[in-house]
Amino acid sequence: MAKIQGIIVNYRVGPKTQRSKEIIIQFTHVNSASEASRLIGRKVAWKNGENKIVGKIVDLHGRKGLVRARFRRGLPGQAIGTTVELIG
């Protein structure tokens, strides 16, 4: 089975706050909210060399197929624009 990869778009941000534990992800070939809703509850991993930070998809973000994932540890700024892998 092919590994499903997504791209980290940004942190979840508000007018005065930035939540580094919550990330907005765009998965390839997912273009609608109904397709993205099937991913809720699955685990994702961000790999940086030997380090791996695991998170979970918790909700949708908008209507174009983006999802919101919550990670155990906050991701660094270098993670924006890199890939995450669907693991569960």
C-alpha positions as CSV (number, residue, x, y, z in Angstrom):
1,M,0.0,0.0,0.0
2,A,1.3,3.4,-0.9
3,K,2.1,5.8,1.9
4,I,-0.2,8.8,2.0
5,Q,1.7,12.0,2.5
6,G,0.5,15.5,3.3
7,I,2.1,18.9,3.4
8,I,2.1,21.1,6.5
9,V,0.5,24.4,5.5
10,N,0.7,26.4,8.8
11,Y,0.2,26.4,12.5
12,R,-3.3,27.0,13.8
13,V,-3.3,30.7,14.4
14,G,-5.6,33.3,15.8
15,P,-5.4,37.1,15.9
16,K,-3.0,37.1,18.9
17,T,-2.0,33.5,19.4
18,Q,-0.1,30.7,17.6
19,R,-0.7,27.1,18.6
20,S,2.5,25.2,17.7
21,K,0.9,21.9,18.7
22,E,-1.9,22.3,16.2
23,I,-1.0,22.1,12.5
24,I,-3.0,22.5,9.3
25,I,-2.3,19.8,6.8
26,Q,-3.2,19.4,3.1
27,F,-3.1,15.8,1.8
28,T,-2.6,15.1,-1.8
29,H,-5.7,14.0,-3.8
30,V,-8.0,15.2,-1.0
31,N,-10.1,18.1,-2.4
32,S,-13.3,18.2,-0.3
33,A,-14.5,18.1,3.2
34,S,-16.2,14.8,2.7
35,E,-13.0,13.1,1.6
36,A,-11.0,14.7,4.5
37,S,-13.6,13.7,7.1
38,R,-12.6,10.1,6.6
39,L,-9.1,11.0,7.9
40,I,-10.3,12.2,11.3
41,G,-8.9,10.1,14.1
42,R,-5.9,8.7,12.2
43,K,-2.4,9.3,13.2
44,V,0.3,11.2,11.4
45,A,4.0,11.5,11.9
46,W,6.5,14.2,11.1
47,K,10.0,12.9,10.7
48,N,13.2,15.0,11.0
49,G,16.2,12.7,10.6
50,E,15.9,10.1,13.3
51,N,13.3,12.1,15.3
52,K,9.6,11.4,14.9
53,I,6.8,13.5,16.4
54,V,3.4,11.8,16.3
55,G,0.1,13.5,16.2
56,K,-3.6,12.8,15.5
57,I,-6.0,14.4,13.0
58,V,-8.7,16.0,15.1
59,D,-10.9,18.1,12.8
60,L,-11.5,19.6,9.4
61,H,-10.2,23.1,8.4
62,G,-12.5,24.7,5.9
63,R,-14.3,23.1,3.0
64,K,-11.4,22.4,0.6
65,G,-10.0,19.3,2.2
66,L,-7.6,20.6,4.8
67,V,-7.4,19.0,8.2
68,R,-6.2,20.0,11.6
69,A,-3.8,17.7,13.5
70,R,-2.8,18.0,17.2
71,F,0.8,16.8,18.0
72,R,2.2,15.6,21.3
73,R,5.0,18.1,21.2
74,G,5.1,21.4,19.3
75,L,6.6,21.3,15.9
76,P,9.4,23.7,15.0
77,G,9.0,26.4,12.4
78,Q,11.2,24.4,10.0
79,A,8.4,21.9,9.7
80,I,6.2,24.3,7.7
81,G,6.2,23.2,4.1
82,T,7.6,19.7,4.8
83,T,5.7,16.4,4.6
84,V,3.9,14.3,7.2
85,E,3.0,10.7,6.7
86,L,-0.3,9.0,7.6
87,I,0.6,6.0,9.9
88,G,-2.6,4.8,11.4
